[in-house]
Amino acid sequence: MEFVLDPPHGVGPLRLGMTPDEARAALETLGPLKPATHGEVALNLPGGLGFSVHFGAGPTGNKVNAIEVWSPSEEDVVRYHSVDVFGLPALEVVERLRRHIDLRENEDDDGFTSPERYLALWRPFAADDDPDEAQGYFFQSALVARPGYGDTPAEAAARLAIGGEPGY
């Protein structure tokens, strides 16, 4: 299957802002759900691709505020701007996506984040010169979240002060 990352709206059938029941129904169109911790909803597809849906209590109640796609598989493709985010080397993904979005290297890990779109790409370590070290050579997860998801309290207050939508 092919899934398209669509920040800040969602991934595939999952949309940010869905209720827990809507998110479960969307995931069930892909396969059987598995139990998850912390009130999350998760799904593993037969080829290994997984989805984790995170909820937050916002001004309009308990809604989907982040969707993570992880453990890439050879059977499934995840794209953003027509770029296969798990099938190409991480640095090539970054180079291609930077033609479309501001993608910044994270200070605290070996991932990259686009703050204006809230798209985060992650790998556990960098192994850019060793394609045999798949977990460091390729991205292992992608996160799409609502604007404000990663805000500090000061950033959240500033977002609200200019009439922006709070993250939840």
The 8 nearest C-alpha neighbors of each residue, nearest first, counted from 0:
[[1, 75, 76, 2, 74, 77, 29, 46],
 [0, 2, 76, 75, 77, 3, 78, 11],
 [3, 1, 77, 11, 76, 78, 4, 0],
 [4, 2, 78, 11, 77, 10, 79, 5],
 [3, 5, 10, 79, 78, 6, 9, 2],
 [6, 4, 9, 8, 10, 7, 3, 79],
 [7, 5, 8, 116, 143, 9, 4, 118],
 [6, 8, 145, 116, 5, 144, 9, 143],
 [9, 7, 6, 5, 15, 14, 10, 145],
 [8, 10, 14, 5, 15, 13, 6, 7],
 [11, 9, 4, 13, 5, 3, 12, 14],
 [10, 12, 2, 13, 3, 9, 4, 14],
 [11, 13, 25, 10, 14, 26, 9, 28],
 [14, 12, 10, 9, 11, 25, 22, 15],
 [15, 13, 9, 8, 17, 16, 12, 10],
 [14, 16, 63, 9, 8, 17, 64, 145],
 [15, 17, 63, 62, 14, 64, 18, 145],
 [18, 16, 63, 62, 15, 21, 14, 22],
 [17, 19, 62, 21, 20, 22, 63, 61],
 [18, 20, 22, 21, 23, 17, 62, 63],
 [19, 21, 23, 18, 22, 24, 17, 25],
 [22, 20, 24, 18, 19, 23, 17, 25],
 [21, 23, 25, 19, 24, 20, 17, 26],
 [24, 22, 20, 26, 25, 21, 27, 19],
 [23, 25, 27, 21, 22, 26, 20, 28],
 [26, 24, 22, 23, 28, 27, 12, 13],
 [27, 25, 23, 28, 29, 24, 22, 30],
 [26, 28, 30, 24, 29, 25, 31, 23],
 [27, 29, 26, 25, 30, 24, 12, 31],
 [30, 28, 27, 26, 31, 25, 44, 42],
 [29, 31, 27, 28, 32, 26, 44, 42],
 [32, 30, 27, 33, 42, 29, 26, 43],
 [33, 31, 42, 41, 30, 27, 34, 26],
 [32, 34, 42, 41, 35, 31, 40, 43],
 [33, 35, 41, 32, 40, 36, 39, 42],
 [36, 34, 39, 40, 41, 33, 38, 37],
 [35, 37, 38, 39, 34, 40, 41, 53],
 [36, 38, 39, 35, 53, 40, 54, 34],
 [39, 37, 36, 40, 35, 54, 53, 52],
 [40, 38, 53, 37, 35, 52, 36, 41],
 [39, 41, 52, 35, 51, 38, 34, 23],
 [42, 40, 51, 50, 33, 35, 32, 52],
 [41, 43, 32, 50, 49, 33, 44, 51],
 [44, 42, 49, 48, 47, 50, 45, 41],
 [43, 45, 48, 47, 46, 49, 42, 30],
 [44, 46, 47, 43, 48, 30, 74, 72],
 [47, 45, 44, 72, 74, 48, 73, 75],
 [48, 46, 72, 44, 45, 43, 70, 49],
 [49, 47, 71, 70, 44, 72, 43, 46],
 [48, 50, 43, 69, 42, 68, 44, 70],
 [51, 49, 68, 42, 41, 67, 69, 43],
 [50, 52, 41, 67, 40, 66, 53, 68],
 [51, 53, 66, 40, 39, 65, 41, 67],
 [54, 52, 65, 39, 63, 64, 66, 51],
 [55, 53, 63, 62, 64, 61, 39, 52],
 [56, 54, 167, 61, 62, 64, 57, 63],
 [55, 57, 61, 60, 167, 62, 54, 58],
 [58, 56, 167, 60, 59, 55, 61, 62],
 [57, 59, 60, 56, 167, 165, 61, 166],
 [60, 58, 57, 61, 56, 62, 16, 167],
 [61, 59, 57, 56, 58, 62, 55, 18],
 [60, 62, 56, 55, 54, 57, 18, 59],
 [63, 61, 18, 16, 54, 17, 55, 64],
 [62, 64, 54, 16, 15, 17, 53, 65],
 [63, 65, 54, 145, 15, 144, 55, 53],
 [66, 64, 144, 53, 143, 63, 52, 145],
 [65, 67, 52, 143, 142, 51, 53, 144],
 [68, 66, 142, 51, 141, 50, 69, 52],
 [67, 69, 50, 141, 140, 49, 142, 51],
 [70, 68, 140, 49, 71, 139, 48, 67],
 [71, 69, 48, 139, 49, 47, 140, 72],
 [70, 72, 48, 69, 85, 139, 47, 73],
 [73, 71, 47, 74, 48, 46, 75, 70],
 [72, 74, 75, 71, 46, 76, 86, 47],
 [75, 73, 72, 46, 0, 76, 47, 48],
 [74, 76, 0, 72, 1, 73, 77, 48],
 [77, 75, 1, 2, 0, 78, 83, 74],
 [76, 78, 2, 83, 3, 1, 84, 85],
 [79, 77, 83, 3, 82, 81, 84, 4],
 [78, 80, 4, 82, 81, 3, 84, 83],
 [79, 81, 82, 78, 96, 99, 4, 3],
 [82, 80, 79, 78, 83, 3, 84, 77],
 [81, 83, 78, 79, 80, 84, 92, 95],
 [84, 82, 78, 86, 85, 77, 87, 76],
 [83, 85, 78, 82, 86, 92, 77, 87],
 [86, 84, 138, 83, 87, 137, 71, 139],
 [87, 85, 83, 84, 88, 137, 76, 73],
 [86, 88, 85, 83, 92, 84, 89, 91],
 [89, 87, 137, 91, 90, 136, 92, 86],
 [90, 88, 137, 92, 91, 138, 136, 87],
 [89, 91, 93, 92, 88, 94, 127, 136],
 [90, 92, 94, 88, 93, 89, 95, 87],
 [91, 93, 89, 95, 90, 94, 84, 96],
 [94, 92, 90, 96, 91, 95, 97, 89],
 [93, 95, 91, 97, 92, 96, 90, 98],
 [96, 94, 92, 97, 93, 98, 91, 82],
 [95, 97, 93, 98, 99, 94, 92, 100],
 [98, 96, 100, 99, 94, 95, 101, 102],
 [97, 99, 96, 95, 100, 94, 101, 93],
 [100, 98, 97, 96, 101, 80, 95, 102],
 [101, 99, 97, 102, 96, 98, 113, 116],
 [100, 102, 113, 97, 103, 99, 115, 114],
 [103, 101, 113, 112, 97, 100, 111, 104],
 [104, 102, 111, 112, 113, 105, 101, 114],
 [103, 105, 111, 110, 106, 112, 102, 109],
 [106, 104, 111, 110, 107, 108, 103, 109],
 [105, 107, 108, 104, 109, 110, 111, 103],
 [106, 108, 105, 109, 110, 104, 111, 124],
 [109, 107, 110, 105, 106, 124, 123, 121],
 [110, 108, 124, 125, 122, 105, 121, 123],
 [111, 109, 121, 120, 105, 108, 122, 104],
 [110, 112, 104, 105, 103, 120, 119, 102],
 [113, 111, 119, 103, 102, 118, 114, 120],
 [112, 114, 102, 118, 117, 101, 116, 115],
 [115, 113, 117, 116, 112, 118, 101, 102],
 [114, 116, 117, 113, 146, 101, 118, 100],
 [117, 115, 114, 6, 118, 113, 7, 146],
 [118, 116, 114, 113, 144, 115, 143, 146],
 [117, 119, 143, 113, 116, 142, 112, 6],
 [118, 120, 112, 142, 141, 111, 113, 117],
 [121, 119, 141, 111, 110, 140, 112, 138],
 [122, 120, 110, 140, 138, 139, 141, 109],
 [121, 123, 138, 139, 124, 135, 110, 109],
 [122, 124, 135, 109, 134, 121, 125, 108],
 [125, 123, 135, 109, 122, 126, 134, 108],
 [124, 126, 135, 127, 109, 136, 122, 123],
 [127, 125, 135, 136, 129, 128, 132, 124],
 [126, 128, 136, 129, 125, 135, 90, 130],
 [127, 129, 126, 130, 136, 125, 132, 131],
 [128, 130, 131, 126, 132, 127, 136, 133],
 [131, 129, 132, 136, 133, 128, 127, 126],
 [132, 130, 129, 133, 136, 134, 126, 135],
 [133, 131, 130, 129, 134, 135, 136, 126],
 [132, 134, 136, 135, 131, 137, 130, 129],
 [135, 133, 132, 136, 137, 122, 139, 123],
 [136, 134, 126, 125, 124, 133, 137, 132],
 [135, 137, 126, 133, 127, 130, 88, 134],
 [138, 136, 89, 88, 135, 133, 134, 85],
 [137, 139, 122, 121, 85, 89, 140, 120],
 [140, 138, 122, 70, 69, 121, 71, 137],
 [141, 139, 69, 121, 68, 138, 120, 70],
 [140, 142, 120, 68, 119, 67, 121, 69],
 [141, 143, 67, 119, 118, 66, 144, 68],
 [144, 142, 118, 66, 6, 65, 117, 9],
 [145, 143, 65, 117, 64, 148, 7, 66],
 [144, 146, 64, 148, 7, 166, 147, 65],
 [147, 145, 148, 166, 117, 144, 7, 116],
 [146, 148, 166, 150, 149, 165, 145, 155],
 [149, 147, 166, 145, 146, 150, 144, 167],
 [148, 150, 147, 151, 166, 146, 117, 114],
 [151, 149, 147, 154, 155, 148, 152, 153],
 [150, 152, 154, 153, 155, 149, 147, 156],
 [153, 151, 155, 154, 156, 150, 157, 149],
 [154, 152, 156, 151, 155, 157, 150, 158],
 [155, 153, 157, 151, 150, 156, 152, 158],
 [154, 156, 158, 152, 157, 153, 150, 151],
 [157, 155, 153, 159, 154, 158, 160, 152],
 [156, 158, 160, 154, 155, 159, 153, 161],
 [159, 157, 163, 155, 156, 160, 161, 154],
 [158, 160, 162, 163, 156, 157, 161, 165],
 [161, 159, 157, 162, 158, 156, 163, 155],
 [162, 160, 159, 158, 163, 157, 156, 164],
 [163, 161, 159, 160, 158, 164, 157, 165],
 [164, 162, 158, 159, 161, 165, 160, 157],
 [163, 165, 159, 166, 162, 158, 146, 147],
 [166, 164, 147, 159, 167, 163, 155, 158],
 [167, 165, 147, 148, 146, 145, 164, 57],
 [166, 57, 55, 56, 64, 165, 148, 147]]
